[in-house]
Each structure stands twice: as structure tokens, then as C-alpha cells.
Amino acid sequence: MDQIKIGKFIAFCRKSQSLTQAQLAEKLDITDRAISKWETGKSMPDSSIMLKLCDILKITVNELLKGERVDMKEYYKAAEENLLQMKRQEEEINRKLLHLEAVVGYTCSAAFLIMIFAAGFAVESLIWRVILIAAAAVIFLVGIVYALKIEREAGYYLCGECGHRYVPSGAAHYWAMHMGRTRYMKCPECGKWSWSKKVLGK
């Protein structure tokens, strides 16, 4: 998506509706600084207010994402292109989140092992050994819980039985048997248990 082009298009449509940045911001219940960032291409409107913004500017979401007016002949083509681009962006975000999950998991595990080693061999005081072991356990548990949360929310799980893509509940995810990022869970769509593989997008 060309944010500069989209920003100029938002500014053009706003002026066509005889609205100032402050007036548009008031209608959307946001700050005029946010409008300014859109129009200069520094950021994009949040998906939660896209429909309201398009309604005010008298444009479609496809026109907003394309950054120009779209005639009916190109409407479906533009819609398809926008969906594909949004899917690619979602997959890229999920890929980065899963990379972060791996970094958090490995870092916490390494810190845990180093602190346990230090408690066992490098520290003579019993009190400091206990403190190190307790701190190592806390760091490990917090890190693993956070890593699992990232893994659960980044992307979807693909049911091995019906192919449905879903995000499992926290409990179902945490307690499921797993091999890497493939987990044995019950599909909310077909109700069958299967090995569900992690996928990045819908």
C-alpha cells in the first residue's frame, strides 16, 4: 500500500467535503494530529474507524486503500488486490511475532540455565543460591507464558480434519500436546481432535 498516495487522497476527499482536519477529527473522535499523520503518509487509519471515515468522505474502503477513485469495472479487481495485500501484511506481522516468540523463549531458557548453573557452582551462600533459583524460575515461567501467548495469537491453527483455521482458547493451547508449533487440539468447527498446524494467515 502506498501510504503517501492514500494520505493525499484522504486530504483531497476531506477538502471535497469542505472539512478541516479538526472537523474531521471531531467527527471521528480522534485528534487532528492523527489526521495530519494520515495525510502526510506517516500512518494509516485504524481498521476500527475505516468504515466511519469512508462514510464521512463518501468513498469505499477499496478506494481508500487504493488511494484513488475506482470505477465499477475495476472495483472487484481492486478489492481482490487489497485483500491480497492485507493478507500479505497480516502474514508478515505474524511471521515477526513468531520470531519474537522464539527469541523470548530461547532467551528465558538460556537465562534460566545460566542462573541455575551459577546457583549450583558459582555461589557458596545458601541464601543467594535460593534467591538465584527462585529468580530463575520466575524469569523462566514468565517468559514461557509470554512466548506461548504470542504463539497462540500470531496467525491461526489449521485443523488436520476439516481444514478450518482458528485461534484456540488459552487453556486449550497451553495444555495441548505439541511438536514444535503443531498441537493436538479439538477443532471448534468440526469438533474433532487432530494435530493442528500453525499457519500465518487465513
C-alpha positions as CSV (number, residue, x, y, z in Angstrom):
1,M,0.0,0.0,0.0
2,D,1.3,3.5,-0.9
3,Q,0.7,5.5,2.3
4,I,1.7,8.7,0.7
5,K,-0.8,8.3,-2.1
6,I,-3.5,7.3,0.4
7,G,-2.7,10.3,2.5
8,K,-3.0,12.7,-0.4
9,F,-6.3,11.0,-1.3
10,I,-7.7,11.4,2.2
11,A,-6.7,15.1,2.1
12,F,-8.4,15.6,-1.3
13,C,-11.6,13.9,-0.2
14,R,-11.7,15.8,3.1
15,K,-11.4,19.1,1.3
16,S,-14.0,17.9,-1.2
17,Q,-16.4,17.6,1.8
18,S,-15.4,21.1,3.0
19,L,-13.9,19.7,6.2
20,T,-10.9,20.9,8.1
21,Q,-8.6,18.4,9.8
22,A,-10.0,19.5,13.1
23,Q,-13.6,19.0,11.9
24,L,-12.9,15.5,10.5
25,A,-11.0,14.6,13.7
26,E,-14.0,15.7,15.8
27,K,-16.4,13.5,13.7
28,L,-14.1,10.5,14.2
29,D,-13.5,11.3,17.9
30,I,-9.7,11.4,17.4
31,T,-7.1,14.2,17.4
32,D,-6.3,16.3,14.3
33,R,-2.7,15.2,14.7
34,A,-3.8,11.7,13.7
35,I,-5.5,13.2,10.6
36,S,-2.3,15.1,9.8
37,K,-0.2,11.8,10.1
38,W,-2.6,10.1,7.6
39,E,-2.4,12.9,5.1
40,T,1.4,13.1,5.2
41,G,1.6,9.3,4.8
42,K,3.2,8.7,8.2
43,S,0.5,6.3,9.4
44,M,-2.8,4.7,8.3
45,P,-6.3,4.9,9.7
46,D,-7.0,2.2,12.2
47,S,-9.3,-0.5,10.9
48,S,-11.8,0.2,13.6
49,I,-12.6,3.6,12.2
50,M,-12.1,2.9,8.4
51,L,-15.8,2.4,7.7
52,K,-16.8,5.6,9.5
53,L,-14.0,7.6,7.8
54,C,-15.1,6.3,4.4
55,D,-18.7,7.1,5.1
56,I,-17.8,10.7,6.0
57,L,-15.6,11.1,2.9
58,K,-18.2,9.4,0.6
59,I,-15.7,6.8,-0.6
60,T,-15.4,3.0,-0.4
61,V,-12.8,1.1,1.7
62,N,-11.3,-0.1,-1.6
63,E,-10.9,3.4,-2.8
64,L,-9.3,4.4,0.5
65,L,-6.8,1.5,0.4
66,K,-6.1,2.2,-3.3
67,G,-5.7,5.9,-2.8
68,E,-7.9,6.9,-5.7
69,R,-11.4,6.7,-7.1
70,V,-12.3,3.3,-8.6
71,D,-14.9,2.8,-11.3
72,M,-17.1,-0.3,-11.2
73,K,-15.1,-2.1,-13.9
74,E,-12.0,-2.0,-11.6
75,Y,-13.9,-2.3,-8.3
76,Y,-13.6,-6.1,-8.0
77,K,-10.1,-6.2,-9.2
78,A,-9.1,-3.5,-6.7
79,A,-11.0,-5.4,-3.9
80,E,-9.0,-8.6,-4.7
81,E,-5.7,-6.7,-4.8
82,N,-6.4,-5.0,-1.5
83,L,-7.4,-8.3,0.2
84,L,-4.2,-10.0,-1.1
85,Q,-2.1,-7.1,0.1
86,M,-3.8,-7.1,3.5
87,K,-3.3,-10.8,3.8
88,R,0.4,-10.4,3.0
89,Q,0.8,-7.7,5.6
90,E,-1.0,-9.9,8.2
91,E,1.3,-12.8,7.4
92,E,4.4,-10.6,7.7
93,I,3.3,-9.3,11.1
94,N,2.6,-12.8,12.3
95,R,6.0,-14.0,11.0
96,K,7.7,-11.3,13.0
97,L,5.6,-12.2,16.1
98,L,6.6,-15.8,15.8
99,H,10.3,-14.8,15.5
100,L,9.8,-12.7,18.7
101,E,8.3,-15.7,20.4
102,A,11.3,-17.8,19.6
103,V,13.7,-15.0,20.8
104,V,11.8,-14.7,24.1
105,G,11.7,-18.5,24.6
106,Y,15.4,-19.1,23.9
107,T,16.5,-16.0,26.0
108,C,14.4,-17.1,29.0
109,S,15.7,-20.6,28.8
110,A,19.3,-19.5,28.5
111,A,18.9,-17.1,31.4
112,F,17.3,-19.9,33.5
113,L,20.2,-22.4,32.8
114,I,22.9,-19.8,33.5
115,M,21.3,-18.8,36.8
116,I,20.8,-22.4,37.8
117,F,24.4,-23.1,36.9
118,A,25.6,-20.1,38.9
119,A,23.5,-21.2,41.9
120,G,25.0,-24.7,41.8
121,F,28.6,-23.9,41.1
122,A,29.5,-20.2,41.4
123,V,27.7,-19.2,44.6
124,E,28.6,-20.5,48.1
125,S,26.0,-18.7,50.2
126,L,22.8,-20.8,50.6
127,I,20.6,-17.7,50.7
128,W,22.0,-16.5,47.4
129,R,21.6,-19.9,45.9
130,V,17.9,-19.9,46.9
131,I,17.4,-16.4,45.5
132,L,19.1,-17.3,42.2
133,I,17.0,-20.4,41.8
134,A,13.8,-18.6,42.6
135,A,14.6,-15.7,40.3
136,A,15.5,-18.2,37.5
137,A,12.2,-20.0,38.0
138,V,10.2,-16.7,37.8
139,I,12.0,-15.5,34.7
140,F,11.5,-18.8,33.0
141,L,7.8,-19.1,33.8
142,V,7.0,-15.5,32.9
143,G,9.0,-15.8,29.6
144,I,7.4,-19.1,28.6
145,V,3.9,-17.9,29.4
146,Y,4.5,-14.7,27.3
147,A,6.0,-16.7,24.5
148,L,3.1,-19.1,24.4
149,K,0.7,-16.2,24.4
150,I,2.5,-14.7,21.3
151,E,2.4,-18.1,19.6
152,R,-1.3,-18.6,20.2
153,E,-2.3,-15.1,18.9
154,A,0.1,-14.9,15.9
155,G,-1.7,-16.5,13.0
156,Y,-4.0,-19.5,13.2
157,Y,-4.1,-23.2,13.7
158,L,-5.2,-25.4,10.7
159,C,-7.4,-28.3,11.7
160,G,-6.0,-31.6,10.4
161,E,-9.5,-32.9,9.8
162,C,-11.6,-30.2,8.2
163,G,-9.0,-27.5,7.3
164,H,-10.7,-24.8,9.4
165,R,-8.4,-22.1,10.6
166,Y,-8.9,-20.9,14.2
167,V,-7.3,-19.3,17.2
168,P,-7.7,-21.7,20.2
169,S,-8.6,-20.7,23.7
170,G,-5.6,-20.0,26.1
171,A,-6.3,-23.2,28.1
172,A,-6.7,-25.4,25.1
173,H,-3.4,-24.1,23.6
174,Y,-1.3,-24.2,26.8
175,W,-2.3,-27.8,27.8
176,A,-2.2,-29.3,24.3
177,M,0.3,-32.0,23.4
178,H,2.7,-30.4,20.8
179,M,5.6,-31.0,18.5
180,G,7.1,-27.6,17.7
181,R,4.2,-25.4,16.7
182,T,1.9,-28.2,15.8
183,R,-0.6,-29.0,18.6
184,Y,-3.2,-31.8,19.2
185,M,-6.4,-29.8,19.8
186,K,-10.2,-30.1,19.3
187,C,-11.4,-28.0,16.3
188,P,-14.2,-25.6,17.2
189,E,-15.7,-26.1,13.7
190,C,-15.9,-29.9,13.3
191,G,-15.4,-30.9,16.9
192,K,-12.8,-33.5,16.1
193,W,-9.3,-33.9,17.7
194,S,-6.4,-33.6,15.3
195,W,-2.8,-32.3,15.0
196,S,-3.4,-28.7,14.1
197,K,-0.5,-26.9,12.3
198,K,0.4,-23.2,12.9
199,V,-0.3,-21.1,9.7
200,L,0.4,-17.4,9.3
201,G,-2.9,-16.2,7.6
202,K,-6.5,-17.0,6.9
